[in-house]
Amino acid sequence: MGRLLALPEVAADMMRVPGGSAANVMKGLACLAQGSSAATALAAAAARSAAGNGAAAAGSSPPGAALDVAFVGMVGSDAVGAEYRASIAAHGVRPLLLQSSSGAPTATCLCLVTPDGQRTMRTCLSAALELNSPSLLPAQLGGSGSSSDANGSSANGSSAAAANGTCSSGSTGGGSAGGMALLHCEGYCLYRLPVAAAAMRAAHAAGARVSLDLASFEVVQSCWAALDSLLQERLVDIVFCNEQEAEALCQAAALPLPAGCTGEQQVAAAQDFLLGQRGVTTVIVSCGSKGCIARSADGQAAATAAAKVPVVDTIGAGDFFTSGCLYGLLSGASLKACTECGCTAGTAAVQTAGAELDAEALQQLRSAISDILAADQGVVTLGLCQYGTPTSDLFVSLDAVDSSGNPSDLGTNDLHRIRLTFSDDQLAGCCSTDKGTYFEFDLPSQLMPGSQYALTVGSVEASATQIE
C-alpha cells in the first residue's frame, strides 16, 4: 500500500475522504437528517438547553428524520486516524471508536477510478482487524469497550454504525424517543460473526431495527454459514444487496430455480426466501443504472428507475443509495418513497468525486428528498378562489399531483371530510398569488385525482378549486 501511495501518478490527483461502507452510509444519513424539520427542533432544543432560557420558535421545515448518527470501529494511534475522526465528525457522524494498542496503523482503502467513473479497490485493514471480540464493542451494543470520541478513528473495516434519535413523522420502528432506532452493518462484519451477532442482539433488545448490506457476492459465498445463522436467529430486519449478491444468495441457499432463469427471477427468489423463510421485513435490491427493486413482508413492492446522469465517480454511490432508503424508512415513508429517496441519493453521489457532495448539491438532494417524503405523506395544496360569507359544507374538486406537478394516482376515491378552522385574520398570513390563496393540509388518507372532498370552512367561501 505504501508503494502504491508513493507513486507520483497516484499521489498527484488523489483525494482523501473518510470511507468504509458503513461510515459512508452514516455520513449520508447525517447529511440528510441535518435538513429535516425534526433536526431543526432538536437543534432548537439543544440551543435552549445550552442557553438555559425559554422556548424557541422554529419555522417550517421539510419532513424527515432527525438522527444522532454514530459510527463504530477500531483505529490506530496515528495521524490518519486523527484525520479520519475529525473528518467524519465534520460530516455530523459521532465516532464511537476504539484505538489499537498494538501499533498497527489505521486502515486504508485505495480506490482506483477509471475515466468512465468505474472503480476498483485495494484495502489494508491493519488496526481494524483487531475489533474481533464482542467485549470490545461500546456498551450500547452489548460490549464493555470504552470507545472515545476524542481520540482515534476508523478508515475501514468497521463493525457497525448506529442511528439514534426521533422522527418528525412516522415511526423509528420500535426505538423509544432518544434511543437506538437502527443498527446498520456492512457484510464484511460476517468475518467477525460473534461481534456482529452481539451487536445485532443488543440492537434488538433496545427496540431497534437491524439492516445489513451484503457487500459483495464473494462475501455471500464465503460467509454463507455465518450469514444464514444471523438470518435464522431473526437478527436481520432489512437486507440490501445487488443483483450479483442476490444470485450468490440463491446459489448458497440452494434455492430451486428453473433452468435458464433470468436475473429478475433470481432477485425474486432471493426476496421470497428472505421474506418468507428468514423473517426479513424488507429486501431492497439495487440494479445499478437500472434503479432498484424492493419488497416488504407486509406486501408492499416498489420498482424505481434511476435517473440518467453523467457519471463522474461510482465510489460511495451504493452507500448513498442505502442512506436514502434508510432515511425514508426512519421517516416512516412507504417502500416506494424509500426507494425513490435511495435512487435520488445514489444519483447525486455518482455526479461527484468520492461521494463528497458540495453544499449546493447537498441542498438540492435534501430538497428533492423532502419533496418525495411530503408527497408520500399526502400533503396537498388547495387553492381557495373566492372569499365571502361563512358556509358549512362545500364540495370542491381536487387533483393530486406529485412533486413535479404531474398527475398522481395516490389511492382511494372515498369521500373524506377536511375541517378548516382558520379565521379572516389568519388568512392574511397565507400566500396570495394571481391563482388564488394557497393553504397546505395533511389529508387523513390518500387521494385519487378528481375525487370530491367535503370541506367545512369557518369564515371563507370558496368556489371550485384545483391544485396547480
DAKAFEN-V523909 format. One record per residue. N is the residue number from 0. RES is the residue in three letters. OMEGA is omega in degrees with one decimal (* if undefined). D_FIRST is the distance of its C-alpha to the first C-alpha in whole Angstrom. Layout:
BEGIN
n=<N & N>
res=<RES & RES>
omega=<OMEGA & OMEGA>
d_first=<D_FIRST & D_FIRST>
END
This chain:
BEGIN
n=<0 & 1 & 2 & 3 & 4 & 5 & 6 & 7 & 8 & 9 & 10 & 11 & 12 & 13 & 14 & 15 & 16 & 17 & 18 & 19 & 20 & 21 & 22 & 23 & 24 & 25 & 26 & 27 & 28 & 29 & 30 & 31 & 32 & 33 & 34 & 35 & 36 & 37 & 38 & 39 & 40 & 41 & 42 & 43 & 44 & 45 & 46 & 47 & 48 & 49 & 50 & 51 & 52 & 53 & 54 & 55 & 56 & 57 & 58 & 59 & 60 & 61 & 62 & 63 & 64 & 65 & 66 & 67 & 68 & 69 & 70 & 71 & 72 & 73 & 74 & 75 & 76 & 77 & 78 & 79 & 80 & 81 & 82 & 83 & 84 & 85 & 86 & 87 & 88 & 89 & 90 & 91 & 92 & 93 & 94 & 95 & 96 & 97 & 98 & 99 & 100 & 101 & 102 & 103 & 104 & 105 & 106 & 107 & 108 & 109 & 110 & 111 & 112 & 113 & 114 & 115 & 116 & 117 & 118 & 119 & 120 & 121 & 122 & 123 & 124 & 125 & 126 & 127 & 128 & 129 & 130 & 131 & 132 & 133 & 134 & 135 & 136 & 137 & 138 & 139 & 140 & 141 & 142 & 143 & 144 & 145 & 146 & 147 & 148 & 149 & 150 & 151 & 152 & 153 & 154 & 155 & 156 & 157 & 158 & 159 & 160 & 161 & 162 & 163 & 164 & 165 & 166 & 167 & 168 & 169 & 170 & 171 & 172 & 173 & 174 & 175 & 176 & 177 & 178 & 179 & 180 & 181 & 182 & 183 & 184 & 185 & 186 & 187 & 188 & 189 & 190 & 191 & 192 & 193 & 194 & 195 & 196 & 197 & 198 & 199 & 200 & 201 & 202 & 203 & 204 & 205 & 206 & 207 & 208 & 209 & 210 & 211 & 212 & 213 & 214 & 215 & 216 & 217 & 218 & 219 & 220 & 221 & 222 & 223 & 224 & 225 & 226 & 227 & 228 & 229 & 230 & 231 & 232 & 233 & 234 & 235 & 236 & 237 & 238 & 239 & 240 & 241 & 242 & 243 & 244 & 245 & 246 & 247 & 248 & 249 & 250 & 251 & 252 & 253 & 254 & 255 & 256 & 257 & 258 & 259 & 260 & 261 & 262 & 263 & 264 & 265 & 266 & 267 & 268 & 269 & 270 & 271 & 272 & 273 & 274 & 275 & 276 & 277 & 278 & 279 & 280 & 281 & 282 & 283 & 284 & 285 & 286 & 287 & 288 & 289 & 290 & 291 & 292 & 293 & 294 & 295 & 296 & 297 & 298 & 299 & 300 & 301 & 302 & 303 & 304 & 305 & 306 & 307 & 308 & 309 & 310 & 311 & 312 & 313 & 314 & 315 & 316 & 317 & 318 & 319 & 320 & 321 & 322 & 323 & 324 & 325 & 326 & 327 & 328 & 329 & 330 & 331 & 332 & 333 & 334 & 335 & 336 & 337 & 338 & 339 & 340 & 341 & 342 & 343 & 344 & 345 & 346 & 347 & 348 & 349 & 350 & 351 & 352 & 353 & 354 & 355 & 356 & 357 & 358 & 359 & 360 & 361 & 362 & 363 & 364 & 365 & 366 & 367 & 368 & 369 & 370 & 371 & 372 & 373 & 374 & 375 & 376 & 377 & 378 & 379 & 380 & 381 & 382 & 383 & 384 & 385 & 386 & 387 & 388 & 389 & 390 & 391 & 392 & 393 & 394 & 395 & 396 & 397 & 398 & 399 & 400 & 401 & 402 & 403 & 404 & 405 & 406 & 407 & 408 & 409 & 410 & 411 & 412 & 413 & 414 & 415 & 416 & 417 & 418 & 419 & 420 & 421 & 422 & 423 & 424 & 425 & 426 & 427 & 428 & 429 & 430 & 431 & 432 & 433 & 434 & 435 & 436 & 437 & 438 & 439 & 440 & 441 & 442 & 443 & 444 & 445 & 446 & 447 & 448 & 449 & 450 & 451 & 452 & 453 & 454 & 455 & 456 & 457 & 458 & 459 & 460 & 461 & 462 & 463 & 464 & 465 & 466 & 467>
res=<MET & GLY & ARG & LEU & LEU & ALA & LEU & PRO & GLU & VAL & ALA & ALA & ASP & MET & MET & ARG & VAL & PRO & GLY & GLY & SER & ALA & ALA & ASN & VAL & MET & LYS & GLY & LEU & ALA & CYS & LEU & ALA & GLN & GLY & SER & SER & ALA & ALA & THR & ALA & LEU & ALA & ALA & ALA & ALA & ALA & ARG & SER & ALA & ALA & GLY & ASN & GLY & ALA & ALA & ALA & ALA & GLY & SER & SER & PRO & PRO & GLY & ALA & ALA & LEU & ASP & VAL & ALA & PHE & VAL & GLY & MET & VAL & GLY & SER & ASP & ALA & VAL & GLY & ALA & GLU & TYR & ARG & ALA & SER & ILE & ALA & ALA & HIS & GLY & VAL & ARG & PRO & LEU & LEU & LEU & GLN & SER & SER & SER & GLY & ALA & PRO & THR & ALA & THR & CYS & LEU & CYS & LEU & VAL & THR & PRO & ASP & GLY & GLN & ARG & THR & MET & ARG & THR & CYS & LEU & SER & ALA & ALA & LEU & GLU & LEU & ASN & SER & PRO & SER & LEU & LEU & PRO & ALA & GLN & LEU & GLY & GLY & SER & GLY & SER & SER & SER & ASP & ALA & ASN & GLY & SER & SER & ALA & ASN & GLY & SER & SER & ALA & ALA & ALA & ALA & ASN & GLY & THR & CYS & SER & SER & GLY & SER & THR & GLY & GLY & GLY & SER & ALA & GLY & GLY & MET & ALA & LEU & LEU & HIS & CYS & GLU & GLY & TYR & CYS & LEU & TYR & ARG & LEU & PRO & VAL & ALA & ALA & ALA & ALA & MET & ARG & ALA & ALA & HIS & ALA & ALA & GLY & ALA & ARG & VAL & SER & LEU & ASP & LEU & ALA & SER & PHE & GLU & VAL & VAL & GLN & SER & CYS & TRP & ALA & ALA & LEU & ASP & SER & LEU & LEU & GLN & GLU & ARG & LEU & VAL & ASP & ILE & VAL & PHE & CYS & ASN & GLU & GLN & GLU & ALA & GLU & ALA & LEU & CYS & GLN & ALA & ALA & ALA & LEU & PRO & LEU & PRO & ALA & GLY & CYS & THR & GLY & GLU & GLN & GLN & VAL & ALA & ALA & ALA & GLN & ASP & PHE & LEU & LEU & GLY & GLN & ARG & GLY & VAL & THR & THR & VAL & ILE & VAL & SER & CYS & GLY & SER & LYS & GLY & CYS & ILE & ALA & ARG & SER & ALA & ASP & GLY & GLN & ALA & ALA & ALA & THR & ALA & ALA & ALA & LYS & VAL & PRO & VAL & VAL & ASP & THR & ILE & GLY & ALA & GLY & ASP & PHE & PHE & THR & SER & GLY & CYS & LEU & TYR & GLY & LEU & LEU & SER & GLY & ALA & SER & LEU & LYS & ALA & CYS & THR & GLU & CYS & GLY & CYS & THR & ALA & GLY & THR & ALA & ALA & VAL & GLN & THR & ALA & GLY & ALA & GLU & LEU & ASP & ALA & GLU & ALA & LEU & GLN & GLN & LEU & ARG & SER & ALA & ILE & SER & ASP & ILE & LEU & ALA & ALA & ASP & GLN & GLY & VAL & VAL & THR & LEU & GLY & LEU & CYS & GLN & TYR & GLY & THR & PRO & THR & SER & ASP & LEU & PHE & VAL & SER & LEU & ASP & ALA & VAL & ASP & SER & SER & GLY & ASN & PRO & SER & ASP & LEU & GLY & THR & ASN & ASP & LEU & HIS & ARG & ILE & ARG & LEU & THR & PHE & SER & ASP & ASP & GLN & LEU & ALA & GLY & CYS & CYS & SER & THR & ASP & LYS & GLY & THR & TYR & PHE & GLU & PHE & ASP & LEU & PRO & SER & GLN & LEU & MET & PRO & GLY & SER & GLN & TYR & ALA & LEU & THR & VAL & GLY & SER & VAL & GLU & ALA & SER & ALA & THR & GLN & ILE & GLU>
omega=<179.7 & -180.0 & 177.9 & -177.9 & -178.4 & 180.0 & -177.8 & -178.0 & 176.5 & -175.2 & -173.3 & -175.4 & -174.9 & 171.4 & -177.8 & 178.8 & 176.2 & -173.4 & -167.7 & -172.2 & -177.9 & 178.1 & 177.7 & 178.6 & 180.0 & 175.2 & 179.7 & 178.4 & -179.3 & -179.6 & 179.5 & -177.5 & -179.4 & 179.8 & -174.2 & 177.4 & 178.9 & 176.2 & 176.7 & -179.7 & 179.1 & 178.1 & 178.8 & 178.6 & 178.2 & 179.3 & 178.4 & 180.0 & -179.2 & -176.9 & 179.5 & 179.8 & -167.6 & -172.9 & 176.0 & 179.8 & 177.1 & 178.7 & -179.7 & -178.4 & -178.9 & 175.0 & 177.8 & -175.4 & 171.0 & -169.8 & 165.7 & -170.0 & -177.6 & -179.8 & -177.8 & 179.1 & 179.4 & -175.4 & 173.2 & 178.9 & -176.0 & -177.0 & 179.4 & 178.1 & 179.2 & 177.8 & -178.6 & 178.9 & -178.7 & -176.2 & -179.9 & 175.8 & 178.2 & 176.2 & 178.7 & -179.6 & -179.9 & -178.6 & 170.2 & -164.8 & 172.4 & -178.8 & 179.7 & 176.6 & -175.6 & -175.0 & 178.5 & 179.9 & 175.0 & -178.7 & 179.6 & 175.6 & 177.6 & 179.5 & 179.9 & -172.7 & 178.7 & -178.6 & 179.7 & 173.4 & 178.5 & -175.2 & 168.3 & -171.2 & 172.9 & -170.2 & 171.4 & -171.3 & 175.0 & -172.9 & -178.2 & 179.3 & -175.8 & 173.4 & -168.0 & 179.9 & 177.7 & -178.7 & -179.7 & -178.1 & 173.5 & -175.7 & -177.7 & 175.5 & 171.1 & -178.9 & 178.1 & -179.7 & 179.1 & 177.7 & -178.7 & 170.3 & 174.0 & -177.7 & 173.5 & 178.2 & 178.1 & -178.7 & -178.5 & 177.2 & -175.7 & 176.3 & -173.6 & 175.4 & -173.9 & 175.5 & -179.8 & 172.9 & -177.8 & -179.6 & 176.1 & 174.8 & 178.6 & -172.1 & 174.2 & 176.5 & 174.7 & 177.6 & 178.8 & -178.6 & -179.0 & -179.8 & -178.5 & 177.9 & -173.6 & 167.4 & 178.1 & -179.0 & 173.5 & -173.2 & -178.7 & 176.1 & 178.1 & 174.8 & 175.6 & -171.9 & -179.3 & 179.5 & -179.3 & -177.5 & -179.8 & 179.7 & -179.8 & 178.7 & 179.1 & 178.8 & 178.1 & 178.9 & 178.8 & 179.1 & -177.6 & 170.4 & 178.9 & 174.3 & -178.4 & 172.5 & -175.1 & 165.6 & -174.4 & 176.3 & 178.5 & 176.4 & 179.5 & -178.5 & -173.2 & -175.9 & -174.8 & -179.3 & 178.4 & -180.0 & -176.3 & 176.7 & 176.6 & -179.4 & -179.1 & 176.0 & 179.9 & 180.0 & -176.8 & -179.6 & -173.6 & 179.5 & 171.2 & 174.7 & 172.4 & -175.8 & 178.9 & -179.6 & 175.6 & 177.5 & 179.5 & 178.2 & 177.7 & -179.7 & -177.7 & -179.6 & -179.3 & 179.8 & 178.5 & -179.4 & 177.2 & 178.8 & 178.1 & -178.2 & -176.6 & 175.5 & 178.9 & 178.1 & 177.6 & 177.1 & 179.6 & 179.7 & 178.2 & 178.5 & 177.8 & -178.2 & -176.7 & -178.7 & -172.7 & -173.7 & -176.9 & 170.9 & 176.9 & -177.6 & -178.0 & 176.7 & -178.5 & -176.7 & 177.4 & -177.0 & 177.3 & -177.5 & 179.2 & 179.9 & -177.3 & 177.1 & -176.5 & 174.9 & 178.2 & -175.8 & 179.0 & 175.1 & 177.5 & 175.4 & -178.3 & 172.5 & -176.2 & 179.8 & 176.2 & 177.6 & 177.9 & -178.3 & 174.4 & -178.3 & 176.7 & -172.0 & 179.9 & 179.0 & 176.5 & -177.5 & 178.0 & 178.4 & 176.7 & 174.3 & 178.7 & 178.0 & -178.7 & 178.9 & -179.1 & 178.3 & 175.5 & 179.7 & 179.5 & 177.3 & 178.8 & -176.9 & 174.5 & 180.0 & 178.7 & 179.5 & 178.5 & -179.9 & 176.1 & 175.8 & -179.3 & -179.1 & 178.4 & 179.1 & 178.4 & 177.9 & 178.1 & -175.5 & -176.4 & -178.6 & 179.6 & -178.2 & 174.1 & -178.1 & 177.7 & -177.5 & 174.7 & -173.0 & -177.9 & 179.9 & 179.4 & 178.4 & 176.7 & 178.5 & 178.7 & -179.0 & -179.4 & 180.0 & 175.3 & 178.4 & 179.6 & -178.3 & 178.9 & 178.6 & -179.6 & 179.4 & 180.0 & 175.6 & -173.3 & 178.0 & 178.5 & 176.1 & 178.1 & -165.0 & -178.2 & 178.8 & -178.1 & -176.9 & 177.8 & 177.7 & -179.2 & -177.9 & -179.2 & -180.0 & 176.5 & -179.7 & -178.7 & 171.3 & 176.3 & 177.1 & 175.6 & -174.9 & 178.2 & 179.7 & 179.3 & 177.9 & -175.3 & 175.4 & -173.4 & 176.2 & -169.2 & 175.2 & 176.9 & 178.3 & -179.5 & -180.0 & 178.0 & -178.4 & 177.9 & -174.3 & -178.2 & -179.6 & 177.5 & -179.6 & -178.8 & 179.2 & -177.6 & -179.2 & -179.3 & -177.2 & 179.7 & 175.8 & 178.0 & 177.1 & -178.6 & 178.6 & -169.5 & 178.2 & 178.0 & 178.7 & 169.3 & -177.5 & -178.8 & 175.4 & -170.7 & -173.9 & 167.3 & 179.5 & 176.9 & 179.8 & 177.0 & -179.4 & 178.6 & 179.5 & 172.1 & -176.0 & -175.9 & -176.4 & -177.8 & 173.3 & -177.9 & 172.9 & 179.8 & -176.0 & -179.6 & 176.8 & 177.5 & *>
d_first=<0 & 4 & 5 & 5 & 6 & 9 & 10 & 14 & 14 & 11 & 12 & 16 & 17 & 14 & 16 & 15 & 17 & 17 & 16 & 17 & 20 & 22 & 21 & 22 & 25 & 26 & 25 & 28 & 30 & 30 & 31 & 33 & 35 & 36 & 38 & 40 & 44 & 43 & 40 & 43 & 45 & 43 & 42 & 46 & 46 & 43 & 45 & 48 & 47 & 46 & 49 & 51 & 54 & 55 & 54 & 52 & 52 & 50 & 50 & 49 & 46 & 44 & 44 & 41 & 39 & 39 & 36 & 34 & 31 & 28 & 25 & 24 & 21 & 19 & 17 & 16 & 18 & 16 & 16 & 14 & 16 & 19 & 18 & 18 & 21 & 23 & 22 & 23 & 26 & 27 & 27 & 29 & 27 & 28 & 25 & 26 & 23 & 23 & 21 & 20 & 21 & 19 & 17 & 14 & 12 & 12 & 11 & 8 & 9 & 8 & 11 & 13 & 16 & 19 & 22 & 24 & 22 & 20 & 17 & 14 & 11 & 8 & 8 & 7 & 11 & 11 & 14 & 16 & 16 & 19 & 21 & 23 & 27 & 29 & 30 & 27 & 28 & 30 & 34 & 35 & 32 & 34 & 32 & 33 & 30 & 30 & 28 & 28 & 27 & 27 & 24 & 21 & 19 & 17 & 14 & 14 & 16 & 19 & 22 & 25 & 26 & 30 & 32 & 36 & 39 & 42 & 42 & 45 & 46 & 46 & 44 & 41 & 42 & 44 & 42 & 44 & 44 & 41 & 40 & 37 & 37 & 34 & 31 & 29 & 26 & 23 & 23 & 20 & 23 & 24 & 22 & 24 & 27 & 29 & 27 & 28 & 31 & 32 & 31 & 33 & 36 & 36 & 36 & 38 & 41 & 40 & 41 & 38 & 37 & 34 & 31 & 29 & 26 & 26 & 22 & 22 & 24 & 22 & 23 & 26 & 27 & 25 & 26 & 29 & 31 & 30 & 30 & 34 & 34 & 34 & 36 & 39 & 39 & 39 & 36 & 35 & 37 & 35 & 32 & 30 & 29 & 29 & 31 & 28 & 28 & 32 & 32 & 30 & 32 & 35 & 34 & 33 & 36 & 38 & 40 & 43 & 42 & 45 & 44 & 42 & 41 & 40 & 36 & 39 & 41 & 37 & 37 & 40 & 40 & 37 & 38 & 42 & 40 & 38 & 41 & 44 & 43 & 40 & 41 & 39 & 40 & 38 & 36 & 34 & 33 & 31 & 31 & 29 & 31 & 34 & 34 & 35 & 37 & 38 & 41 & 42 & 44 & 47 & 47 & 46 & 44 & 42 & 40 & 39 & 38 & 35 & 36 & 35 & 33 & 31 & 27 & 25 & 22 & 22 & 19 & 21 & 24 & 25 & 24 & 26 & 29 & 29 & 29 & 32 & 34 & 34 & 35 & 38 & 38 & 38 & 41 & 43 & 43 & 44 & 42 & 42 & 41 & 38 & 37 & 38 & 36 & 33 & 33 & 34 & 31 & 29 & 31 & 30 & 26 & 26 & 28 & 25 & 21 & 19 & 22 & 23 & 27 & 29 & 32 & 34 & 33 & 32 & 36 & 37 & 35 & 37 & 40 & 39 & 39 & 42 & 44 & 43 & 43 & 47 & 48 & 47 & 49 & 52 & 52 & 55 & 57 & 61 & 63 & 66 & 68 & 72 & 73 & 76 & 78 & 77 & 76 & 75 & 74 & 72 & 71 & 68 & 66 & 62 & 59 & 56 & 53 & 49 & 47 & 48 & 51 & 52 & 54 & 53 & 54 & 53 & 55 & 59 & 62 & 64 & 66 & 64 & 66 & 64 & 66 & 66 & 67 & 67 & 69 & 71 & 69 & 66 & 66 & 66 & 62 & 61 & 60 & 63 & 62 & 64 & 63 & 65 & 63 & 60 & 59 & 57 & 57 & 55 & 57 & 58 & 57 & 55 & 57 & 59 & 59 & 63 & 64 & 67 & 66 & 69 & 68 & 70 & 70 & 72 & 73 & 72 & 73 & 71 & 72 & 70 & 66 & 63 & 59 & 58>
END
